[in-house]
Amino acid sequence: MELKKIALNDVHEALGAKMVPFAGYNMPVRYSSDLEEHNTVRNAVGIFDVSHMGEFLVQGPGALDLIQRITSNDASKLTPGKVQYSCFPNEQGGIVDDLLVYCMGEEDYMLVVNASNIDKDWEWVSKYNTGGVKLTNISDEMSLFAVQGPKTVDALQPLTKLDLANMVYYTFDKGEFAGVKDVIVSATGYTGSGGFEIYVKNEDARRVFDAIMEAGKAHGIKPIGLGARDTLRLEMGFCLYGNDINDTTSPLEAGLGWITKFDKEFVNSDNLKAQKEAGVKRKLVGFEMLEKAIPRAHYEIMNEAGEQIGEVTSGTMSPSMGKGIGMGYVTTEYSKPGTEIFVRVRNKDMKGQIVKLPILKK
């Protein structure tokens, strides 16, 4: 299957990006080094091109009812300008995808889904759309830039009249940005270092990207690849679909009980409710290594007796902490922060401990 290209593919190549296949797209994984890019976002400002993400419009009569039926969170709480983190539960107790729900207006929503799941999610939403709600897949028309880091407001404010400094986490606004009208600017960052997401039509992507790079120059802006995106989100304990959550992981096991609201009915809600009442047998946890080792996905997690109690789902060397960190599922009795665990690295059991999320403390 041929790789899809994001609108600014050639721009990234010209910037010296190493391009790799990711979720069916040709994507920039790094420009300089993962370490340098990670530190740029933690200390200054970086720009990620995440235009591979998917966007669906759900509009008109019945839009809210449809969203309520297919997502686990309570979208009736949303008012225009607010965003909600949610997931699509499947009929087997797992997760079709995790997503963001943007309330654009009354009965007017935008769903932002993971790139690897665009087709799967579209089929899923369409399958449950028995009331003829208007659905539009605008994924191929939109570009998305995540500008992240403590200096983001200073870098971006000159480009817009929108009040960026006072934009609350998980809200958005729409207005002129870098001379382009009707740009969506939101604050839902995936790095834990603050910042904004800029949604623009593909035809305006180059203009907006160049304006951000120019405005950010004085603040040390750099383009950032998917490599650093992964280490940044892992330090915060944010789930990555396909690693930490998938079709077989329950939102309750994944620590997503806070986005699973049982005061409404949704796909598989009865079974998930029963699971909540019975208690889950395994839990997704964050951990840090106490010995020098880098945990990787699918490594076994052991107890002191050498019995397997779980498996790593994401792991890396934390650039901010200078030690191995990870996330993984363990049996519930080993899920308490402070619990000693061992990660089997090349047949050797290396000591670590369960920590409360986020792994990186502010």
N, C-alpha and C positions, 0 to 999 in steps of 0.2 A: 504493500500500500504506500502510495506516495505521501511524503510528509507535507503537511500544510505549512504555509508560511504566514507569519504575522505581518501586518502592514509595513513595519519598519525593519524587516529582516535585513535588508541591504545596509541600513544605517548601523545596525549592530555589528555586522561583518566589518564595516569600515572602521568601527571603533575598536576593532581587534578582538571581538568576542570569540570565545571558543563555543561553537554551536553544536548542540547535541539533540538527538530525537527525544522528545518528552511529551507524553500524552498525545502522540500523533502529530506534534508540531516540531518544527526546527527552532530550537530555543537557545538563547544565550545562557550558558552555565556559569561562565566567569569571564572577566575582562583582564584582571591582573592576578590576584590570588584570593581565594576564599577568605583567608584571614584578614587581608587588607580591606576587602569589601565589607566583611562583617563589622570590623572596627569603625569603618566609615559611617555605617548606619547607627551604631551604638553611640558614636561621639559627635557626628556632624550631620550629613544628609546624603542620602543615596536615592537613585531612581531605578525602579524595577519596571521592565516592560512585561506585564502579565496579560497581554492581549489575547492569550490563548483561552482565558476563562470564558465561560458561556453566560449569555444573558437572554432570558425569556421574559416577554411582557404578558401579563395576565390581566385582562381588562374587561370592564363592562359588568352587567348584571350577573351575579353568581361568582364573581372573582374571589371574594373573601371566603365563600363557602367551599370552593374548590381547594383553596390554600389550606383552610382549616382541616379538610379531610385528608390531605396528603402530607402535611407537615406535623411534627410533634409539638412544636411550640404554639403558643396562643396568639395568632396573628390579629385577633380582634383588639388586642391592646395597642396596636400600631396606629399612629396618627401621621398625617403627611409630614415628611421630613425625618421620619424615624426608620431605623434599620433593625432587623432582628436576626440573630443567629438561630438556625433551626436544622432539622434533618428530615429526610424522607425515610420513614421506617418501611421495611418490606413485610410481606406476609409471613415470613419465616422467623421474624424476631431480629433480623439484621438491619443494616442501613444501606439504602440505595445510594445516598450521597448526603453530604452536609452542604448547607447553602446559606446564603443571605437573602432575606426578604426585605425589599425596599418598598415602603408605602409612598407612592408618588401622588396619590389623591384618593378620593373615595372610590372604591371598586377599581383601583388602578395601581398595579404592583409590578415590580421588576424582580425576578429571581436571578441571583448570580450563583452559578454552579461550577463545579470543577471541570476543567478541560477534558480530562480523560473520560468523563461521564456525560458529555453533552448529548450524544445520541440516545444513550440509555435513559437519561433523565427526561428527555423530550418524549420518548415513548411512554415513560411512566406517567408523566403529567397528562399526556393525551389520553391514555387508557382510562384514567379516572375522570376525564372531562366529559361526563355524561350529560351535563346541562348546557352544552354548546357555548361555553365561555370563550371569549376571543383570546387565542393564544398566538403569539408571534415570536419566532426564534430569530433574534437580531445578532446572534453570536458572531457571525461572519462580517457584520457591518461595523462592529465596535472595536475600538482600541482602549486599553486600560493601563494606566501608569500608576504604580504605587510609589509615592515619594515619602520616604520614611527617615526618621532621625530627629534629634532634639532641635536642629536648626531649620526644620522644614517650614515653620510659620514665617520666619525671617526671609527665607528663600522665596516662598511663593506669594506672600502678601502683596508685593508690588504688581503681581499679574492679575489681580482681581479686586473687586469692591466687596466680595463676600467676606464676612468677618471670620477669618480663619482661627484667630486666637481664642475665640469664644465658642467654637464649634465643639459640642459635647460628643464624647465617645458614642459610637453607634447612632449618629444622626448624619444628615446630609443636607446640602443646599444645591440650588441650581441657578446658574447665572453666567455672566460673561467671564471668560478666563482666557488670558493671553490673546484677547481680541476676538475670540470665538464665542458665539452665543450658545446658550442652552447647554452648557457643560455641567455635568453632575460632579460635585466634589463631596466626598464622604470621609468620615473618620472611623474606619473599622479595622485599623492596622493589624497585621499578622506578624509583627516583629517585636512588639512590646516597647518600641522606642518612640512612639507617637508618629503622627504624619497623616497623609491623606491619600485617597484614591481618586484619580481623575478619569472620568469616562467621556470619551470623545468619539465622534464618527471617524472612520478610517481616513477620510479625505482631509480631516483637520489634524491628524495624528502628528505629522512631521512638524507642522507649525507649532503645535503645543509642546512637543518634546524639545525642540530647539529652544523655545522660549524658557522652559524650565531649566535646561542646561545652562543657558546664558544667565538667568536670574540667580541660579545657585552657585555660579562660579566663585563669587566672593565668600561663599560659605563652605567651599571645599566639596561641592557636589561631585559624585562619581556615578557612572552607570554600574548597577549591581546585578549579578547573575543568580541563577537558581541555586547554586551551591551555597551561597551565603544566606539565601532565603530559608534554606533548610536548617542551618545551624541557629539562625535567629529565632525561628518559630519553635525549635526544639528546646532552647533555653527557657522559653515561656511556657512550655508544656502544651502547645497548641497541636491538636490532632491533624494528621495529614491523611487524606483519604487514600486507601490502597495500602497504607502502612499500619496506622494505629486504629483505623476503623474501616470496615468493609461490609460485604453482604452477609457475613456471618457474625459480626460483633453487635451486641445489643447496645443501644444508647445508654442503658443503665450500667452495664459493665464498663463502658467507656467513660464513665464519670459525667455523662451528659444528661443526668436526671434533671438538672436545672433547666434544660430546654425540652423536657418531656412532661407536658401538662395534661393531667388526667381529668380536668374539669370539662373536657370536651371529648367527642369521639373522633378517632382518626384511624388510619390503616393499622391494624394489629394492636390497637390500644388495649383491648381486653387481655390479650396474652402478656403484654408488657406490664400491665397493672398487676397481674397475677405474679409475674416475676419479681416485681417490686415488693409485693407482700411476702413472698417466700424468701426473698433475699438472694442476691447473685452469688454464684460460686467462684467467680474470678473477677478481678478488677484491673483496670488500666492504671498503672502507677508511674510516677517519675522516680528516677534513682540517680545517684552519683557514685562513681567508683572511688573506693578508698585505697585501691592499689593502682599502679600504673598500667592501665589497659584501656583500649577503645572498644566499647560494646558495638555490635553491628546487628542489623535486623536478622532475625531467626536464630540468633545465639540462644542457647538454653540458659534459663535462670534456675539455680539450684539452692537448696537449703544447706545447712551445715553438715547434715548427714549424707550429702551427695545425692539427694533425691531431686528429680526435676519438679519444680513448682510453677514454672511458667516459661515465657519466651519473650525475647526482646523484639519490639516492633520498629523502633527507631533508635539509632545510637550514633554518637559522634564524639570528637574531642571538642569540648566547649572552648571557643576562643576567648570568651570573657572570663572563664573560671580556670582555664588551664588544666582541666581534668576531664576524664571520660564521663559522659552523661548519657542517659537514655530514657526511653519509655518502654513499657511492656506490660503484658498481662501476667498476673500472679494469682494463685489461689487466695481467697479472701483473707484467710488467717495470717498471710504474710504481707498484707497490703498497708499496714499501719506505718506512718512515718517513723523513722528510727530503726525499723526492722533490718537486721543484717541479712544480706543475700549474697550469692556468689554467681558471677557470670562465667560460663564456660567458654574460655577463649583458647582456641587450639589445644583442646584437651586439658587445659589447666583452669582450675576454678579460682577466679580473681574476686576479691572481696569488694562489696559495695553496700550501699544502704538506701532504703526507701526514703524519699524526701517529699515534702508537701510541695505542690505546684504553686507558682512557677518554680522551676529548678533554680533559675537565676534570681536571687533576691535583690531587690532594688537597693 
